Every structure is written in structure tokens, then in C-alpha cells.
Amino acid sequence: MIKKILLPVDGSSFSEKAGEYAINLAKVFNAKLIAVHVIQAGPAQKLESESIEKVKLKQAEACFSSLKKKASDVPLDMETRILVSRSIVDAILEEAKDGDYGIMVIAPRGLGGLKKLVLGSVTEGVLQKSTIPVLVVR
């Protein structure tokens, strides 16, 4: 039985659609939904007046806002987490491994600059290495 669902989000319309599906799935299974956004840490850089980290945190919170609203309308127990890592794929996989999730719901692609024909690079990396079931929502 599915008790926890992992939902990686990036703010794209694709992840929004996957989020709506995950909310419905969590409702059906009476499961807890954990939405995660990964801030990719880059090389060291000089910070200006408003740091890059603050901007990225604001963007991460924006990724969650409409999903939080939809989950509260259900109502549904949804938690949000912001992870920081050099590798988005590794951060998602580590969360999946450590979080005792029953399934992960992910979009086929996201906001990445170069789009592959079928799957985005993050989704492809997650599918290749995940130790839990992954549902790709188109």
C-alpha cells in the first residue's frame, strides 16, 4: 500500500500536471504527498545585493504555491521541501531512498534548456537509477 508519494517539481506546466495527478493519487490512497524542488548549486560566485540563493528560494516557493492551493482544496496532507545539490537527479534519488516512499510521480520533462525528444534528462536519470516505482505523467 502506498503511504507516501514523492513529487519532484520545477515550476513547469509539465510538473504542474504531474502534481495534479499526484494529489489525486494521494487522495485515493489516503497517502502523504511530499513535493520537492531542487536548487542546483553551482560553482562559487560573487554575490550582489540580492543573493542568487534568495532568488532561487523565491522561485522554489513559487513552484509549490498552486499545488499547495489544490492540495488544500482536497483537503490533503502535503509537505514541501527544498533541497540543494550539485545534481538534481542525485538529490531526488537520495530523497526517494531515504524517505520510505511507495511511489514517485514525475513529469516527462521540465524547465531544462535542452529538451530531448521523449524524456527530459532529469526524468531519464531518475528512471534509470530509482529504487522505487516511478510514474511518469504526461
DSSP file (Angstrom, degrees, kcal/mol; ACC not computed):
  #  RESIDUE AA STRUCTURE BP1 BP2  ACC     N-H-->O    O-->H-N    N-H-->O    O-->H-N    TCO  KAPPA ALPHA  PHI   PSI    X-CA   Y-CA   Z-CA
    1    1 A M              0   0    0      0, 0.0     2,-0.6     0, 0.0    28,-0.0   0.000 360.0 360.0 360.0 142.9    0.0    0.0    0.0
    2    2 A I        +     0   0    0      1,-0.2     3,-0.1   100,-0.1    99,-0.1  -0.734 360.0 160.3 -87.7 119.6    1.2    3.5   -0.8
    3    3 A K        +     0   0    0     -2,-0.6    29,-2.9     1,-0.3     2,-0.4   0.662  67.3  32.0-108.6 -26.0    1.6    5.7    2.3
    4    4 A K  E     -a   32   0A   0     27,-0.2    98,-2.6    96,-0.1    99,-1.0  -0.999  63.5-162.0-137.7 137.6    3.9    8.4    0.9
    5    5 A I  E     -ab  33 103A   0     27,-2.7    29,-3.1    -2,-0.4     2,-0.5  -0.971  10.3-147.1-121.1 130.9    4.3    9.9   -2.5
    6    6 A L  E     -ab  34 104A   0     97,-2.4    99,-2.8    -2,-0.4    29,-0.2  -0.841  15.0-175.5 -97.8 130.4    7.3   11.8   -3.8
    7    7 A L  E     -a   35   0A   0     27,-2.8    29,-2.3    -2,-0.5     2,-0.4  -0.881   9.5-159.9-128.8  98.5    6.6   14.6   -6.3
    8    8 A P  E     -a   36   0A   0      0, 0.0    99,-0.4     0, 0.0     2,-0.3  -0.641  19.4-174.1 -74.4 132.6    9.6   16.4   -7.7
    9    9 A V        +     0   0    0     27,-3.0    29,-0.4    -2,-0.4    54,-0.1  -0.943  27.6 175.9-129.7 150.9    8.6   19.8   -9.1
   10   10 A D        -     0   0    0     -2,-0.3     3,-0.1     2,-0.2    -1,-0.1   0.324  58.8-100.3-132.7   4.7   10.3   22.5  -11.1
   11   11 A G  S    S+     0   0    0      1,-0.3     2,-0.1    52,-0.2    99,-0.0   0.432  78.9 131.9  90.9  -1.4    7.5   25.0  -11.8
   12   12 A S  S  > S-     0   0    0      1,-0.1     4,-1.8    97,-0.0    -1,-0.3  -0.363  71.8-114.0 -79.3 163.5    6.9   23.9  -15.4
   13   13 A S  H  > S+     0   0    0      1,-0.2     4,-1.9     2,-0.2     5,-0.1   0.820 118.2  58.4 -64.8 -29.5    3.5   23.2  -16.8
   14   14 A F  H  > S+     0   0    0      2,-0.2     4,-2.1     1,-0.2    -1,-0.2   0.930 107.3  44.0 -65.2 -45.7    4.6   19.6  -17.0
   15   15 A S  H  > S+     0   0    0      1,-0.2     4,-2.2     2,-0.2    -1,-0.2   0.814 109.6  58.1 -71.4 -27.5    5.3   19.3  -13.3
   16   16 A E  H  X S+     0   0    0     -4,-1.8     4,-2.0     2,-0.2    -1,-0.2   0.920 107.8  46.4 -63.5 -43.8    2.1   21.1  -12.5
   17   17 A K  H  X S+     0   0    0     -4,-1.9     4,-1.9     2,-0.2    -2,-0.2   0.912 112.1  49.9 -65.3 -43.0    0.2   18.4  -14.4
   18   18 A A  H  X S+     0   0    0     -4,-2.1     4,-2.5     1,-0.2    -1,-0.2   0.874 109.2  54.5 -62.0 -36.6    2.1   15.6  -12.6
   19   19 A G  H  X S+     0   0    0     -4,-2.2     4,-2.3     2,-0.2    -2,-0.2   0.895 105.3  51.1 -64.1 -41.4    1.3   17.4   -9.3
   20   20 A E  H  X S+     0   0    0     -4,-2.0     4,-1.9     2,-0.2    -1,-0.2   0.905 112.0  47.5 -62.2 -41.1   -2.4   17.4  -10.0
   21   21 A Y  H  X S+     0   0    0     -4,-1.9     4,-2.6     1,-0.2    -2,-0.2   0.919 111.0  51.2 -65.3 -43.3   -2.2   13.6  -10.7
   22   22 A A  H  X S+     0   0    0     -4,-2.5     4,-2.7     1,-0.2    -2,-0.2   0.868 107.5  53.4 -63.3 -36.8   -0.1   13.0   -7.6
   23   23 A I  H  X S+     0   0    0     -4,-2.3     4,-2.0     2,-0.2    -1,-0.2   0.929 111.3  45.4 -62.6 -45.4   -2.7   14.9   -5.5
   24   24 A N  H  X S+     0   0    0     -4,-1.9     4,-2.2     2,-0.2    -2,-0.2   0.895 113.0  50.3 -65.2 -39.5   -5.5   12.7   -6.8
   25   25 A L  H  X S+     0   0    0     -4,-2.6     4,-2.3     1,-0.2    -2,-0.2   0.907 109.8  50.6 -64.1 -42.5   -3.4    9.6   -6.3
   26   26 A A  H  X>S+     0   0    0     -4,-2.7     5,-2.3     1,-0.2     4,-0.8   0.876 109.4  51.8 -63.6 -37.1   -2.7   10.7   -2.7
   27   27 A K  H ><5S+     0   0    0     -4,-2.0     3,-0.6     3,-0.2    -2,-0.2   0.935 109.6  49.0 -63.8 -46.3   -6.4   11.2   -2.1
   28   28 A V  H 3<5S+     0   0    0     -4,-2.2    -2,-0.2     1,-0.2    -1,-0.2   0.905 121.2  34.8 -60.1 -43.8   -7.2    7.7   -3.4
   29   29 A F  H 3<5S-     0   0    0     -4,-2.3    -1,-0.2    -5,-0.1    -2,-0.2   0.433 103.9-125.9 -91.4  -0.4   -4.6    6.0   -1.2
   30   30 A N  T <<5 +     0   0    0     -4,-0.8     2,-0.2    -3,-0.6    -3,-0.2   0.928  60.2 155.6  51.7  46.2   -5.0    8.4    1.7
   31   31 A A      < -     0   0    0     -5,-2.3     2,-0.4    -6,-0.2    46,-0.3  -0.625  49.6-108.0-104.1 159.3   -1.3    9.0    1.4
   32   32 A K  E     -a    4   0A   0    -29,-2.9   -27,-2.7    -2,-0.2     2,-0.5  -0.723  31.1-144.9 -85.1 135.3    1.0   11.8    2.4
   33   33 A L  E     -ac   5  78A   0     44,-2.2    46,-2.9    -2,-0.4     2,-0.6  -0.897  11.8-168.2-106.1 126.1    2.3   13.8   -0.5
   34   34 A I  E     -ac   6  79A   0    -29,-3.1   -27,-2.8    -2,-0.5     2,-0.5  -0.950   4.9-164.5-114.8 112.7    5.9   15.3   -0.3
   35   35 A A  E     -ac   7  80A   0     44,-3.0    46,-2.4    -2,-0.6     2,-0.4  -0.841  10.3-169.9 -96.5 130.1    6.7   17.8   -3.1
   36   36 A V  E     -ac   8  81A   0    -29,-2.3   -27,-3.0    -2,-0.5     2,-0.4  -0.939  13.5-168.0-123.2 144.5   10.4   18.6   -3.5
   37   37 A H  E     - c   0  82A   0     44,-2.1    46,-2.7    -2,-0.4     2,-0.6  -0.999  15.7-146.0-126.6 132.0   12.2   21.2   -5.5
   38   38 A V  E     - c   0  83A   0    -29,-0.4     2,-0.7    -2,-0.4    46,-0.2  -0.872   1.2-154.2-104.3 124.7   15.9   21.0   -6.0
   39   39 A I  E     - c   0  84A   0     44,-3.6    46,-2.1    -2,-0.6     2,-0.6  -0.863  22.2-134.3 -91.7 119.4   18.0   24.1   -6.2
   40   40 A Q  E     - c   0  85A   0     -2,-0.7     2,-0.4    44,-0.2    46,-0.2  -0.652  14.8-141.6 -80.5 119.8   21.1   23.2   -8.2
   41   41 A A        -     0   0    0     44,-2.6     3,-0.1    -2,-0.6    -1,-0.0  -0.673  22.0-168.4 -82.6 128.3   24.2   24.5   -6.5
   42   42 A G        -     0   0    0     -2,-0.4     3,-0.1     1,-0.2    -1,-0.0  -0.290  34.6 -59.5-102.7-170.3   26.7   25.9   -8.9
   43   43 A P  S    S-     0   0    0      0, 0.0    -1,-0.2     0, 0.0     0, 0.0  -0.248  74.1 -73.7 -66.9 161.9   30.4   26.9   -8.6
   44   44 A A        +     0   0    0     -3,-0.1     2,-0.3     1,-0.0    -3,-0.0  -0.263  61.3 175.5 -57.6 140.2   31.3   29.7   -6.2
   45   45 A Q        -     0   0    0     -3,-0.1     2,-0.3     0, 0.0    -1,-0.0  -0.981  36.6 -95.2-147.7 157.1   30.3   33.1   -7.4
   46   46 A K        -     0   0    0     -2,-0.3     2,-0.3     1,-0.1     0, 0.0  -0.559  42.2-134.9 -74.1 133.1   30.4   36.7   -6.2
   47   47 A L        -     0   0    0     -2,-0.3     4,-0.1     1,-0.1     2,-0.1  -0.717  14.8-155.2 -94.7 140.2   27.0   37.7   -4.7
   48   48 A E        -     0   0    0      2,-0.4    -1,-0.1    -2,-0.3     3,-0.1  -0.048  49.2 -64.9 -92.7-161.1   25.3   41.0   -5.4
   49   49 A S  S    S+     0   0    0      1,-0.2     2,-0.7     2,-0.1    -2,-0.0   0.923 131.5  37.5 -59.9 -47.8   22.8   43.0   -3.3
   50   50 A E  S    S-     0   0    0      3,-0.0    -2,-0.4     4,-0.0    -1,-0.2  -0.926  99.8-126.8-105.7 117.2   20.2   40.3   -3.5
   51   51 A S     >  -     0   0    0     -2,-0.7     4,-1.7    -4,-0.1     3,-0.3  -0.183   9.4-123.4 -66.7 152.9   21.9   36.9   -3.4
   52   52 A I  H  > S+     0   0    0      1,-0.2     4,-2.6     2,-0.2     5,-0.2   0.851 112.4  59.7 -60.1 -36.0   21.3   34.3   -6.0
   53   53 A E  H  > S+     0   0    0      1,-0.2     4,-2.3     2,-0.2    -1,-0.2   0.896 103.1  50.4 -62.3 -40.5   20.3   31.9   -3.2
   54   54 A K  H  > S+     0   0    0     -3,-0.3     4,-2.1     2,-0.2    -1,-0.2   0.904 111.1  49.0 -64.8 -40.5   17.4   34.2   -2.2
   55   55 A V  H  X S+     0   0    0     -4,-1.7     4,-2.2     1,-0.2    -2,-0.2   0.929 111.7  48.8 -63.7 -44.9   16.2   34.5   -5.7
   56   56 A K  H  X S+     0   0    0     -4,-2.6     4,-2.3     1,-0.2    -2,-0.2   0.870 109.3  52.8 -64.5 -36.5   16.3   30.7   -6.1
   57   57 A L  H  X S+     0   0    0     -4,-2.3     4,-2.4     2,-0.2    -1,-0.2   0.902 108.7  49.8 -64.9 -40.5   14.4   30.2   -2.8
   58   58 A K  H  X S+     0   0    0     -4,-2.1     4,-1.9     1,-0.2    -2,-0.2   0.912 111.4  49.0 -62.7 -42.3   11.7   32.6   -4.0
   59   59 A Q  H  X S+     0   0    0     -4,-2.2     4,-1.5     2,-0.2    -2,-0.2   0.891 109.8  52.1 -63.8 -39.5   11.4   30.6   -7.3
   60   60 A A  H  X S+     0   0    0     -4,-2.3     4,-0.9     1,-0.2     3,-0.3   0.929 108.8  49.1 -63.5 -45.3   11.3   27.3   -5.4
   61   61 A E  H >X S+     0   0    0     -4,-2.4     4,-1.1     1,-0.2     3,-0.7   0.867 107.0  56.6 -62.4 -35.6    8.4   28.6   -3.2
   62   62 A A  H 3X S+     0   0    0     -4,-1.9     4,-0.6     1,-0.2     3,-0.2   0.838  98.9  61.1 -65.1 -32.0    6.6   29.7   -6.3
   63   63 A C  H 3< S+     0   0    0     -4,-1.5     4,-0.4    -3,-0.3    -1,-0.2   0.817 109.6  42.3 -61.5 -30.1    6.8   26.1   -7.7
   64   64 A F  H <X S+     0   0    0     -4,-0.9     4,-2.8    -3,-0.7     5,-0.2   0.703  91.1  86.7 -89.7 -21.3    4.7   25.0   -4.7
   65   65 A S  H  X S+     0   0    0     -4,-1.1     4,-1.8     1,-0.2    -2,-0.1   0.875  93.0  38.6 -58.5 -49.9    2.1   27.7   -4.5
   66   66 A S  H  X S+     0   0    0     -4,-0.6     4,-2.4     1,-0.2    -1,-0.2   0.867 116.9  52.2 -70.9 -32.5   -0.6   26.4   -6.9
   67   67 A L  H  > S+     0   0    0     -4,-0.4     4,-2.7     2,-0.2    -2,-0.2   0.894 107.1  53.0 -67.6 -38.1    0.0   22.8   -5.8
   68   68 A K  H  X S+     0   0    0     -4,-2.8     4,-2.3     2,-0.2    -2,-0.2   0.915 110.1  48.8 -60.4 -41.7   -0.5   23.9   -2.1
   69   69 A K  H  X S+     0   0    0     -4,-1.8     4,-1.6    -5,-0.2    -2,-0.2   0.937 112.5  46.7 -63.5 -47.6   -3.8   25.5   -3.1
   70   70 A K  H  X S+     0   0    0     -4,-2.4     4,-0.8     1,-0.2    -2,-0.2   0.886 113.0  49.7 -63.2 -39.5   -5.0   22.4   -5.0
   71   71 A A  H ><>S+     0   0    0     -4,-2.7     5,-1.1     1,-0.2     3,-0.6   0.886 109.0  51.6 -67.5 -38.3   -4.0   20.1   -2.1
   72   72 A S  H 3<5S+     0   0    0     -4,-2.3    -1,-0.2     1,-0.2    -2,-0.2   0.810 104.7  57.8 -69.4 -27.9   -5.8   22.3    0.5
   73   73 A D  H 3<5S+     0   0    0     -4,-1.6    -1,-0.2     1,-0.2    -2,-0.2   0.754 113.2  39.1 -69.2 -24.1   -8.9   22.2   -1.6
   74   74 A V  T <<5S-     0   0    0     -4,-0.8    -1,-0.2    -3,-0.6    -2,-0.2   0.906 115.4-120.0 -68.6 -46.8   -9.0   18.4   -1.5
   75   75 A P  T   5 +     0   0    0      0, 0.0     2,-0.3     0, 0.0    -3,-0.2   0.762  53.0 163.7 -76.2 153.5   -8.0   18.5    1.6
   76   76 A L      < -     0   0    0     -5,-1.1     2,-1.1    -2,-0.1   -44,-0.1  -0.996  45.1-116.6-143.6 142.5   -4.7   16.6    1.5
   77   77 A D        +     0   0    0     -2,-0.3   -44,-2.2   -46,-0.3     2,-0.4  -0.697  48.8 167.7 -79.4 100.6   -1.7   16.3    3.8
   78   78 A M  E     -c   33   0A   0     -2,-1.1     2,-0.4   -46,-0.2   -44,-0.2  -0.964  17.5-168.4-123.1 134.5    1.0   17.8    1.6
   79   79 A E  E     -c   34   0A   0    -46,-2.9   -44,-3.0    -2,-0.4     2,-0.4  -0.903   8.7-149.6-117.3 147.2    4.5   18.7    2.7
   80   80 A T  E     -c   35   0A   0     -2,-0.4     2,-0.4   -46,-0.2   -44,-0.2  -0.930  12.5-175.5-118.6 144.7    7.1   20.8    0.7
   81   81 A R  E     -c   36   0A   0    -46,-2.4   -44,-2.1    -2,-0.4     2,-0.5  -0.998  15.4-151.5-137.9 140.9   10.8   20.5    0.8
   82   82 A I  E     -c   37   0A   0     -2,-0.4     2,-0.3   -46,-0.2   -44,-0.2  -0.963  19.2-168.8-111.8 122.3   13.6   22.5   -0.9
   83   83 A L  E     -c   38   0A   0    -46,-2.7   -44,-3.6    -2,-0.5     2,-0.4  -0.805   9.5-151.4-109.1 150.9   16.8   20.5   -1.5
   84   84 A V  E     +c   39   0A   0     -2,-0.3     2,-0.3   -46,-0.2   -44,-0.2  -0.989  32.3 139.3-124.5 128.0   20.2   21.9   -2.5
   85   85 A S  E     -c   40   0A   0    -46,-2.1   -44,-2.6    -2,-0.4     3,-0.1  -0.988  58.7-122.1-159.8 157.9   22.6   19.8   -4.6
   86   86 A R  S    S+     0   0    0     -2,-0.3     2,-0.5   -46,-0.2    -1,-0.1   0.780 107.4  47.4 -71.9 -27.7   25.0   19.9   -7.4
   87   87 A S     >  -     0   0    0      1,-0.2     4,-2.0   -48,-0.1    -1,-0.2  -0.961  64.1-164.4-121.5 119.1   22.9   17.2   -9.1
   88   88 A I  H  > S+     0   0    0     -2,-0.5     4,-2.3     2,-0.2     5,-0.2   0.923  95.1  50.8 -63.9 -44.1   19.2   17.4   -9.3
   89   89 A V  H  > S+     0   0    0      1,-0.2     4,-2.7     2,-0.2     5,-0.2   0.941 110.5  48.1 -60.0 -48.8   18.9   13.7  -10.2
   90   90 A D  H  > S+     0   0    0      1,-0.2     4,-2.5     2,-0.2    -1,-0.2   0.886 110.7  51.6 -61.3 -39.4   21.1   12.7   -7.2
   91   91 A A  H  X S+     0   0    0     -4,-2.0     4,-2.2     2,-0.2    -1,-0.2   0.919 111.9  46.1 -64.4 -43.2   19.1   14.9   -4.8
   92   92 A I  H  X S+     0   0    0     -4,-2.3     4,-2.5     2,-0.2    -2,-0.2   0.929 114.2  48.1 -64.4 -44.9   15.8   13.4   -6.0
   93   93 A L  H  X S+     0   0    0     -4,-2.7     4,-2.3     2,-0.2    -2,-0.2   0.873 110.8  50.8 -64.9 -37.6   17.2    9.8   -5.8
   94   94 A E  H  X S+     0   0    0     -4,-2.5     4,-2.6    -5,-0.2    -1,-0.2   0.917 111.2  48.2 -65.9 -42.7   18.6   10.4   -2.3
   95   95 A E  H  X S+     0   0    0     -4,-2.2     4,-1.7     1,-0.2    -2,-0.2   0.914 112.2  49.8 -61.7 -43.1   15.2   11.7   -1.1
   96   96 A A  H  <>S+     0   0    0     -4,-2.5     5,-0.8     1,-0.2     4,-0.4   0.899 113.8  45.6 -62.4 -41.3   13.5    8.7   -2.6
   97   97 A K  H  <5S+     0   0    0     -4,-2.3     3,-0.4     1,-0.2    -2,-0.2   0.903 120.1  38.0 -69.0 -42.5   15.9    6.3   -1.0
   98   98 A D  H  <5S+     0   0    0     -4,-2.6    -1,-0.2     1,-0.2    -2,-0.2   0.630 107.0  65.4 -86.1 -14.3   15.8    7.9    2.5
   99   99 A G  T  <5S-     0   0    0     -4,-1.7    -1,-0.2    -5,-0.2    -2,-0.1   0.449  93.8-126.3 -96.3   0.3   12.1    8.9    2.6
  100  100 A D  T   5 +     0   0    0     -3,-0.4     2,-0.2    -4,-0.4   -97,-0.2   0.934  46.3 174.9  56.9  49.0   10.4    5.4    2.6
  101  101 A Y      < -     0   0    0     -5,-0.8   -96,-0.2    -6,-0.1    -1,-0.2  -0.588  34.3-152.4 -88.0 148.9    8.2    6.4   -0.3
  102  102 A G  S    S-     0   0    0    -98,-2.6     2,-0.3     1,-0.3   -97,-0.2   0.753  78.0  -6.6 -87.0 -28.3    5.8    4.0   -2.0
  103  103 A I  E     -b    5   0A   0    -99,-1.0   -97,-2.4    29,-0.1     2,-0.4  -0.985  58.2-135.1-162.3 155.9    6.0    5.7   -5.4
  104  104 A M  E     -bd   6 134A   0     29,-2.1    31,-3.4    -2,-0.3     2,-0.5  -0.971  13.2-157.7-117.8 136.4    7.4    8.8   -7.2
  105  105 A V  E     + d   0 135A   0    -99,-2.8     2,-0.3    -2,-0.4    31,-0.2  -0.967  24.0 168.0-113.1 124.9    5.3   10.8   -9.6
  106  106 A I  E     - d   0 136A   0     29,-2.6    31,-2.4    -2,-0.5   -97,-0.1  -0.954  34.0-113.4-139.6 153.4    7.3   12.9  -12.1
  107  107 A A        -     0   0    0    -99,-0.4    31,-0.2    -2,-0.3    13,-0.1  -0.488  27.9-121.0 -81.3 155.3    6.8   14.9  -15.3
  108  108 A P  S    S-     0   0    0      0, 0.0    12,-3.3     0, 0.0     2,-0.3   0.797  91.6  -5.8 -69.2 -26.8    8.3   13.7  -18.5
  109  109 A R        -     0   0    0     10,-0.2     2,-0.1    14,-0.1   -94,-0.1  -0.961  66.2-172.4-156.6 170.8   10.3   16.9  -18.9
  110  110 A G        -     0   0    0     -2,-0.3   -97,-0.1   -96,-0.1   -99,-0.0  -0.275  54.5 -41.8-139.2-136.4   10.6   20.3  -17.2
  111  111 A L  S    S+     0   0    0     -2,-0.1     4,-0.1   -99,-0.1    -2,-0.0   0.382  79.4 137.7 -88.9   3.5   12.2   23.7  -17.5
  112  112 A G        -     0   0    0      1,-0.1    -2,-0.0     2,-0.1     3,-0.0  -0.106  58.0-126.8 -53.8 148.3   15.6   22.4  -18.7
  113  113 A G  S    S+     0   0    0      1,-0.1     2,-0.6     2,-0.0    -1,-0.1   0.940  95.0  47.2 -64.9 -51.5   17.2   24.3  -21.6
  114  114 A L  S    S-     0   0    0      0, 0.0     2,-0.5     0, 0.0     7,-0.3  -0.841  78.7-154.4 -96.8 121.3   17.8   21.5  -24.0
  115  115 A K        -     0   0    0     -2,-0.6     2,-0.1     5,-0.1     5,-0.1  -0.802   5.0-142.8 -98.1 132.8   14.8   19.2  -24.4
  116  116 A K        -     0   0    0     -2,-0.5     4,-0.0     3,-0.2     5,-0.0  -0.457  27.1-110.3 -82.2 165.2   15.1   15.6  -25.5
  117  117 A L  S    S+     0   0    0     -2,-0.1     3,-0.1     1,-0.1    -1,-0.1   0.907 105.9   9.6 -64.6 -43.5   12.6   14.1  -27.9
  118  118 A V  S    S+     0   0    0      1,-0.3     2,-0.3   -10,-0.0    -1,-0.1   0.871 129.3  15.4-105.7 -54.7   10.9   11.8  -25.4
  119  119 A L  S    S-     0   0    0    -10,-0.0    -1,-0.3    -4,-0.0    -3,-0.2  -0.916  70.7-115.0-127.1 149.9   12.2   12.5  -21.8
  120  120 A G     >  -     0   0    0    -12,-3.3     4,-2.6    -2,-0.3     5,-0.2  -0.384  36.2-109.7 -73.3 161.2   14.0   15.2  -20.1
  121  121 A S  H  > S+     0   0    0     -7,-0.3     4,-2.3     1,-0.2     5,-0.2   0.849 117.1  50.7 -65.3 -35.2   17.4   14.5  -18.7
  122  122 A V  H  > S+     0   0    0      2,-0.2     4,-2.5     1,-0.2    -1,-0.2   0.952 112.7  45.5 -67.2 -48.0   16.3   14.6  -15.0
  123  123 A T  H  > S+     0   0    0      1,-0.2     4,-2.7     2,-0.2    -2,-0.2   0.916 113.5  50.2 -60.8 -43.5   13.4   12.2  -15.7
  124  124 A E  H  X S+     0   0    0     -4,-2.6     4,-2.1     1,-0.2    -1,-0.2   0.923 111.2  48.4 -61.6 -44.4   15.6    9.9  -17.6
  125  125 A G  H  X S+     0   0    0     -4,-2.3     4,-1.3     2,-0.2    -1,-0.2   0.891 112.5  48.6 -63.1 -40.0   18.3    9.9  -14.9
  126  126 A V  H  X S+     0   0    0     -4,-2.5     4,-2.1     1,-0.2     3,-0.3   0.928 111.0  50.2 -65.3 -45.3   15.6    9.2  -12.2
  127  127 A L  H  < S+     0   0    0     -4,-2.7    -2,-0.2     1,-0.2    -1,-0.2   0.874 109.9  51.2 -61.4 -37.9   14.1    6.4  -14.2
  128  128 A Q  H  < S+     0   0    0     -4,-2.1    -1,-0.2    -5,-0.2    -2,-0.2   0.818 124.8  23.8 -69.1 -30.9   17.5    4.7  -14.8
  129  129 A K  H  < S+     0   0    0     -4,-1.3    -2,-0.2    -3,-0.3    -1,-0.2   0.494  85.0 124.4-119.3  -4.2   18.5    4.7  -11.1
  130  130 A S     <  -     0   0    0     -4,-2.1     4,-0.1     1,-0.1   -37,-0.0  -0.296  40.8-162.5 -65.7 141.0   15.4    4.8   -9.0
  131  131 A T  S    S+     0   0    0    -38,-0.2    -1,-0.1     2,-0.1    -4,-0.0   0.413  75.7  60.5 -99.2  -1.5   14.9    2.1   -6.4
  132  132 A I  S    S-     0   0    0      1,-0.1   -29,-0.1     0, 0.0   -30,-0.1  -0.844 102.4 -82.4-119.5 160.8   11.2    2.9   -6.0
  133  133 A P        -     0   0    0      0, 0.0   -29,-2.1     0, 0.0     2,-0.4  -0.338  44.1-154.4 -60.8 142.6    8.4    2.7   -8.6
  134  134 A V  E     -d  104   0A   0    -31,-0.2     2,-0.6    -4,-0.1   -29,-0.2  -0.985   6.8-160.4-124.8 127.4    8.2    5.9  -10.8
  135  135 A L  E     -d  105   0A   0    -31,-3.4   -29,-2.6    -2,-0.4     2,-0.6  -0.939   8.7-155.2-106.6 117.9    5.1    7.0  -12.5
  136  136 A V  E     -d  106   0A   0     -2,-0.6     2,-0.6   -31,-0.2   -29,-0.2  -0.847  10.6-156.9 -95.3 120.8    5.7    9.5  -15.4
  137  137 A V              0   0    0    -31,-2.4  -119,-0.2    -2,-0.6  -120,-0.1  -0.879 360.0 360.0-105.9 121.5    2.7   11.7  -16.1
  138  138 A R              0   0    0     -2,-0.6    -1,-0.1   -31,-0.2   -31,-0.1   0.402 360.0 360.0 -89.5 360.0    2.2   13.3  -19.5
